[in-house]
Amino acid sequence: MKKILLVLGFIIVIFGCLLMFFMTPDKLIPDSPAGKTVYYTMVNDFGVLNEDKRYDYKLTAYNKKGKEKKLEFSAGKQLREGAYLQLYYTKLRGVTHWEEVTFEELPKTVQQLYTK
């Protein structure tokens, strides 16, 4: 019984150390780009107002290399049509933060996609 508790305790300690290593506080802050993939998109619809009084958006976004991904997120206000957005995305949480950027702030590969 003591061996089982010792092994279980050891596993918990190892798991805790790995969790602290991979989950730094910066990665848990929604508006921090640490540990997140940054995508860029242009608002091309008005969003759908949901029951929580938030606007839901489903937009095509691109990473800095130009790889396309369909992303869903919500905003507390209706976004301006034609606005360019920078989105912070994680696999588990989805889009954690967005902010409006200018066309000049977009990576060159994304700028080329939007000038076509």
Contacts in CASP RR format, 6 or more apart in sequence:
PFRMAT RR
TARGET T0000
AUTHOR 0000-0000-0000
METHOD contacts of the structure
MODEL  1
MKKILLVLGFIIVIFGCLLMFFMTPDKLIPDSPAGKTVYYTMVNDFGVLN
EDKRYDYKLTAYNKKGKEKKLEFSAGKQLREGAYLQLYYTKLRGVTHWEE
VTFEELPKTVQQLYTK
24 34 0 8 1.000
26 32 0 8 1.000
26 34 0 8 1.000
26 35 0 8 1.000
27 34 0 8 1.000
27 35 0 8 1.000
27 36 0 8 1.000
30 88 0 8 1.000
30 96 0 8 1.000
30 97 0 8 1.000
31 88 0 8 1.000
31 96 0 8 1.000
31 97 0 8 1.000
31 99 0 8 1.000
32 88 0 8 1.000
32 97 0 8 1.000
33 88 0 8 1.000
35 90 0 8 1.000
36 88 0 8 1.000
36 89 0 8 1.000
36 90 0 8 1.000
36 96 0 8 1.000
37 63 0 8 1.000
37 88 0 8 1.000
37 89 0 8 1.000
37 90 0 8 1.000
38 63 0 8 1.000
38 64 0 8 1.000
38 86 0 8 1.000
38 87 0 8 1.000
38 88 0 8 1.000
38 89 0 8 1.000
39 61 0 8 1.000
39 62 0 8 1.000
39 63 0 8 1.000
39 69 0 8 1.000
39 71 0 8 1.000
39 86 0 8 1.000
39 87 0 8 1.000
39 89 0 8 1.000
40 61 0 8 1.000
40 62 0 8 1.000
40 63 0 8 1.000
40 64 0 8 1.000
40 84 0 8 1.000
40 85 0 8 1.000
40 86 0 8 1.000
40 87 0 8 1.000
40 101 0 8 1.000
40 106 0 8 1.000
40 107 0 8 1.000
40 110 0 8 1.000
41 59 0 8 1.000
41 60 0 8 1.000
41 61 0 8 1.000
41 62 0 8 1.000
41 71 0 8 1.000
41 84 0 8 1.000
41 85 0 8 1.000
41 87 0 8 1.000
42 59 0 8 1.000
42 82 0 8 1.000
42 83 0 8 1.000
42 84 0 8 1.000
42 85 0 8 1.000
42 114 0 8 1.000
43 57 0 8 1.000
43 59 0 8 1.000
43 79 0 8 1.000
43 80 0 8 1.000
43 81 0 8 1.000
43 82 0 8 1.000
43 83 0 8 1.000
43 84 0 8 1.000
43 85 0 8 1.000
44 59 0 8 1.000
44 81 0 8 1.000
44 82 0 8 1.000
45 57 0 8 1.000
45 59 0 8 1.000
45 81 0 8 1.000
46 55 0 8 1.000
46 78 0 8 1.000
46 81 0 8 1.000
47 55 0 8 1.000
47 56 0 8 1.000
47 57 0 8 1.000
47 78 0 8 1.000
47 79 0 8 1.000
48 55 0 8 1.000
48 56 0 8 1.000
48 57 0 8 1.000
49 55 0 8 1.000
49 56 0 8 1.000
50 56 0 8 1.000
50 74 0 8 1.000
52 74 0 8 1.000
53 76 0 8 1.000
54 74 0 8 1.000
54 75 0 8 1.000
54 76 0 8 1.000
55 74 0 8 1.000
55 75 0 8 1.000
55 76 0 8 1.000
55 77 0 8 1.000
55 78 0 8 1.000
55 79 0 8 1.000
56 72 0 8 1.000
56 73 0 8 1.000
56 74 0 8 1.000
57 72 0 8 1.000
57 73 0 8 1.000
57 74 0 8 1.000
57 75 0 8 1.000
57 79 0 8 1.000
58 70 0 8 1.000
58 71 0 8 1.000
58 72 0 8 1.000
59 70 0 8 1.000
59 71 0 8 1.000
59 85 0 8 1.000
60 68 0 8 1.000
60 69 0 8 1.000
60 70 0 8 1.000
60 71 0 8 1.000
61 68 0 8 1.000
61 69 0 8 1.000
61 70 0 8 1.000
61 71 0 8 1.000
61 87 0 8 1.000
61 89 0 8 1.000
62 68 0 8 1.000
62 69 0 8 1.000
62 109 0 8 1.000
62 110 0 8 1.000
62 113 0 8 1.000
63 69 0 8 1.000
64 107 0 8 1.000
64 109 0 8 1.000
64 110 0 8 1.000
65 109 0 8 1.000
66 107 0 8 1.000
66 109 0 8 1.000
66 110 0 8 1.000
66 113 0 8 1.000
69 89 0 8 1.000
71 87 0 8 1.000
71 89 0 8 1.000
71 94 0 8 1.000
71 95 0 8 1.000
72 94 0 8 1.000
72 95 0 8 1.000
73 87 0 8 1.000
73 94 0 8 1.000
73 95 0 8 1.000
73 98 0 8 1.000
75 98 0 8 1.000
79 85 0 8 1.000
79 100 0 8 1.000
80 100 0 8 1.000
83 100 0 8 1.000
84 100 0 8 1.000
84 101 0 8 1.000
84 102 0 8 1.000
84 103 0 8 1.000
84 105 0 8 1.000
84 106 0 8 1.000
84 114 0 8 1.000
85 98 0 8 1.000
85 99 0 8 1.000
85 100 0 8 1.000
85 101 0 8 1.000
86 98 0 8 1.000
86 99 0 8 1.000
86 100 0 8 1.000
86 101 0 8 1.000
86 105 0 8 1.000
87 95 0 8 1.000
87 97 0 8 1.000
87 98 0 8 1.000
88 95 0 8 1.000
88 96 0 8 1.000
88 97 0 8 1.000
88 98 0 8 1.000
89 95 0 8 1.000
89 96 0 8 1.000
90 96 0 8 1.000
103 111 0 8 1.000
103 114 0 8 1.000
106 114 0 8 1.000
END
